[in-house]
Amino acid sequence: MQKEDRHAITHRVITMLDRQELEFLDKLGKDALFTTGHKLSYNEILKGLVDFAKDIGLSAENVHSFKALEEKLRQEMPRILEKLKTGMKQGVSDEKNLS
């Protein structure tokens, strides 16, 4: 994942969320506040989700609607979890090799 560049060009994205979705983002931000002392902004949460989707190689091939995207995410979840497990195991073995 690339570190934030203070000179990077950023773009504003406007999204329409319903009350439950907004409350979920609020809860994530407040959970971070109560456990770390730093409240995550909506921007930080959404950027984190986008970066995660990029890291796992999420694609929208053959996705024609919001519901189709949700279904693809559910179908891809076992592959994603395996990739994360493998990556975590690889990271642990890399740390052991460095010691």
C-alpha positions in Angstrom: 0.0 0.0 0.0 1.4 3.4 -0.9 2.0 6.0 1.8 0.0 9.2 1.7 1.7 11.9 -0.4 1.0 15.4 0.8 1.2 16.6 -2.7 -1.1 13.9 -4.3 -4.0 15.2 -6.2 -7.3 14.2 -4.5 -10.8 14.3 -5.8 -14.0 14.8 -4.0 -16.5 12.0 -4.1 -20.1 12.5 -3.1 -22.1 9.5 -2.0 -25.7 9.0 -0.9 -26.0 6.8 2.1 -29.1 5.9 4.1 -29.4 6.3 7.8 -28.2 2.8 8.7 -25.1 3.1 6.5 -24.2 6.5 8.0 -24.8 5.1 11.5 -22.4 2.2 10.6 -19.7 4.6 9.6 -20.3 6.7 12.7 -19.9 3.5 14.8 -16.6 2.6 13.1 -15.3 6.1 13.8 -16.4 6.1 17.4 -15.1 2.5 18.0 -11.7 3.8 16.9 -12.0 6.8 19.2 -12.8 4.8 22.3 -10.1 2.2 21.7 -7.3 4.4 20.3 -8.1 8.0 21.1 -8.4 8.9 17.4 -11.8 9.1 15.7 -11.7 7.9 12.1 -13.4 10.3 9.7 -15.7 9.1 7.0 -12.9 9.9 4.5 -10.4 7.7 6.4 -12.9 4.8 6.6 -13.8 5.0 2.9 -10.2 5.3 1.8 -9.3 2.3 3.9 -12.0 0.2 2.3 -10.9 1.3 -1.2 -7.3 0.5 -0.4 -8.3 -2.9 1.0 -10.4 -3.7 -2.2 -7.4 -2.8 -4.3 -5.0 -4.9 -2.2 -7.2 -8.0 -2.5 -7.6 -7.5 -6.3 -11.3 -6.8 -6.3 -12.6 -6.3 -9.9 -16.0 -5.3 -11.2 -15.9 -7.6 -14.2 -19.4 -8.8 -15.1 -20.9 -6.6 -12.3 -23.9 -4.7 -13.6 -25.6 -3.5 -10.4 -25.1 -2.8 -6.7 -26.7 -6.1 -5.9 -24.4 -7.9 -8.3 -21.4 -6.3 -6.6 -22.7 -7.5 -3.2 -23.1 -11.0 -4.5 -19.6 -11.0 -6.1 -18.1 -9.9 -2.8 -19.9 -12.7 -1.0 -18.7 -15.2 -3.6 -15.2 -13.9 -3.4 -15.0 -13.9 0.4 -13.5 -17.4 0.8 -10.7 -16.5 -1.7 -10.1 -13.2 0.0 -9.9 -14.8 3.5 -7.5 -17.4 2.1 -5.3 -14.7 0.5 -5.3 -12.8 3.8 -4.3 -16.0 5.8 -1.6 -16.8 3.4 -0.3 -13.3 3.4 -0.3 -13.3 7.2 1.5 -16.6 7.4 4.0 -15.4 4.9 4.6 -12.2 6.9 5.2 -14.3 10.1 7.6 -16.6 8.3 9.4 -13.5 6.8 9.8 -12.0 10.3 11.2 -15.4 11.6 13.7 -15.4 8.7 14.8 -11.9 9.6 15.5 -12.8 13.3 
